[in-house]
Amino acid sequence: MEVIFLLGATQAFFLAFLAFNKKGKSTADNILIFWLSFMGLHLLDHYIYSVGFAYEHPHLLGIGVSFPLLQGPLMFLYIQLMITRNNKFKLSYLLHAIPFLFFTVYFLFDFYFLNGEEKLAYYAVAETDPSVVIHLLSFLNTMLGPIYVIWSLIKLRKHIKNISNRFSYTEEIDLKWLRYVLIGLGFVWLTVMFSNFFGIIFPVLDEEFGGHLIYLSLTIAIFFLGYFGIRQQTIYVNQAIAAESPISDSAKPIDKKQAEEKKEAQYKNQV
């Protein structure tokens, strides 16, 4: 099973490389590159932990403990940039990284500067008698992801509805794949919640199997995200802005009724 996570990490880095070489990259593409690379690191961290390599080299312990806190914000940021008119990065987006930065700084002083033996002892205590901070981290690692998935789905649904109501670009602007990826990532987070919460009350899954199921789901989601993300062109900037541009009458948006009338006229002419 562990080799799947190594292959998943390799796949994520490879897809990030392909996205990096994509021509005409948008800001959303750059976020996708970072996100895929980050998921690759996340899978690699799980791999070295699951095979025991991290325990043999204690300085590798805890590297990815706060990684889940950044998965949700990166997903949301990618969706936001995909559907935003100007497709530009705003400094306000960095606010989503505050939980990740907080715990990273905290463990920088509380854990990362310890020597190897101290880190092993720290982990032993954390597994049997976790502190309030670790409990809080575990809770946020579990709950932030689903919140961002729901938030992203709401924004994407609103955008698709707005586009379909205003413009006749339904055939060109196809965002169904993005919705499916979000649903897939939602399944990953449901697996996390089931493993972390319900697994404690109803121990159907042991911790190791639950962790493997989570990262196996993530590996599958990475493939679809990378494949469709690399193929996807800028969907809002190139088309909606062009439609709203007052350059000429031909560049103005055509509503659905006009589009249908135009198609009907063309059909009659052909007949």
N, C-alpha and C positions, 0 to 999 in steps of 0.2 A: 504493500500500500504506500509506503513512504516514497518509493521511487516516482509515484504519480505526482507528488508535490514538487519533487525536483524537476520533473518534466514540465509541470505547470509553471514553475518559476522561469525555466528556460523559454517556454512559450511566451510568457509575459514580456520578457526582455526582447525577444525576437520581434514581437508585434510592436513594441515601442520603437525598435529600430526601423521597422517598415514605416511606421507613422512619421518618424523623424525625417525619412527620405521622401515623404509625400510632397508633391509640388503644390504650391499655392496654399500653404498651411495657414489656418486661421488661429485665433487665440484659443478657441475650443480644442483644436488639434494639439496645440502645445500642452494644454491641460491634460489631454488624453495621453500624451507621451509620458508626462510626469506620473499620472495615475497608474498606467500600466507598469511603469518601472517600480513604483511604490508597491503595487500588488505583487510584483515579482520578488521584491525584498521581503514582503510579508510571508509569502509562501516559503521562501528560502529560510527564513527565521523559524517557521514551523517545522521544516524538514530537519534542520540541525538540532532542534529541540527533541523531535520525536525519535530520532535515531540515537539520542544520547550524546551526540557530539558536543553539545553545549555544556553538558555536565563534565565532560573530560577537559574542556577548555572554558572554565567558569567566567572568563571575561566576555564571553558571548551571551551569557545569561541576561535576560531582561531587556535585550535590545529592542524587541518588538512589542513590549508590554503595552505601550500606548498607541500602537499602530491602528487598532480599530477605531480610535477616536478621530482619525483623519480620513478614513475610508468614506464615511458618510458625506463630509464636507466636499471632498473631491468629486464625488458623484454628483452632488447638488450643483457644484460650480460648473461642471461640464454641461449639465442640462441647461443651466442658466445662460451660459455663453452660447449654446446652440440655438436658443430661442430669442436671444436679445438682439435688438436691431443693430446697435453699433459694435457688438462682439468685442468689446474692450474690457480689459481687466481693471477692476476698481479696487482701491485700497481697502474699502469697506469689506471686501470679501475675506480679508485676512482675519476678521473677527471670528470667523468660523473655526479658526485654528487655535483659539484661546485655550480650550480644554486640553488639547494635545500639548501645547507649549507649557501649560501649567504643570502637568504631570511629568513631562520630560525634564523640566527644571528641578522639580521636587526630587525625582529619583537621581538626578545628576549629583545632588549633594547627599542624598540619603543612601544611595546604593552604588552608583557607577564608579565612584572613587575608591570603593573597598577593594581589598586584595582578593585573590581567588578563594581562599578558605573562608573568608568572611562572607563572600557572596553565596557560597554553598550553605553556610549556616543561616544566612538571611532568608534564603529560599525555603529551607526546612521549617523555619518558624512561620513564614508567610503562608505555607500550605496547611499548617496545623492551627495556627492562631493569627489570622490576618488582622492587620491594623485597620483603623477606621478609613484611612486613605486608600488602602488596597480594596476595601469593601466598596468605597465610592467609585474607584476606578473600574472595578468589575461591573458595577451597576451601569455606569455610563458607557462602557464598552459594549454592553448588551442592548441598551435602550436608545442610544443616539442614532444608530444605524437605521432601525425601523422608522424613526421620526423623520429622518432625511429622505427615506424611500417614499413615504407617504407625501411629504412636502413636494418632492420632485414630481411624483405622479400627478398631483393637483396642478402644479404649474404647467406641466406638459399637456395635460388634458385641456386646460384653459387656453393654451396657445393653439393647439390643434383646432379647437372649436372656433377661436377667433379667426384663424386663417381660412377655414372652410366656409365661414359665414361671409367673409369680406372679399376673398379672391378666388379666381378659378384656377388655382395652382395645385389642386388636390392630387393630380396625377404626378406632378413633379416633386411636390414636397411630401415625401413618404416618411413618416416618423414612427410607423408601427414597430419597426425593429427596436427603436429606442425604448418604447413602452415595454416590449418583451424582455429586453435586457434589465430594465428596472424591476419587472416582476420576478425575473430570475434572481436578481440581487436581493429582492424582498424575501425570496425563499431561503437564501443564504442566512439572512438575519433571523427569519423564523426558526431556522435550524439552531442558530446561536441561542435564541431565547428558550427553545425547547430543551437544549442541552444544559444550559446554565441554570434555568429556573425550575422547569418541570422535572429535570433529571435529578434535582435534589429532593423534591417531594416524592416523585415517583421514579425511583432509580431503574428505569427501563434500559437506559444507555449508560455504559460506564464512561468515565471522563475521556479516556483515550479514543474510544470509538466515536464519541460525540465530536471530539476535536477533528478527527479524520473526516467525518461526514461534512463538517463545516467547510474545511479547506478543499474537499473534493468538489463541493458545490461552487466554491470560489473559482476553482480551476476551470470548470465548465463555463462559468460566467465570463471569465477572462477571454476565452476563445471567441465567444459571440461578440463581446464588446470590442475587441481588437479587430475582428474581421469586418464587422459592419462600420465601425468607427473610421477605419482607414478608407473604406469605399465611400463613405458619406461626404458629400460636398457641403459647403456652407449653405444652409437651407433658408435662412431668413434674410441675411444681409444681401445676397446676390439677387434675390427675387422680390422680396417684399419692398425693399428700398427702391429697387428699379421700378416697381409697380407704382410707388407713391411719388416718384420723381416727376416734376412738372415739365420735363424737357419737351415732350410732344404728346399729342392726343393718343398716339399709338402705344405710348409707354404707360398710359393710365391703367389702373386696375379694371378688369372686366368682371362684372358681377355674374352670378350663376345663370340668371335669366338671359342676359345678353350672350353668354357663351353658348347656351343651348340653342338660342335663335340663330346664332352664327353657324353652328354645326348643321342645323336643320336646313338652312339656306344652301350650304355647301352640298349637302346630300341631294337636294332637289336639282341643283345645277348639274350634278353628275348623272342623275337619272334623265 
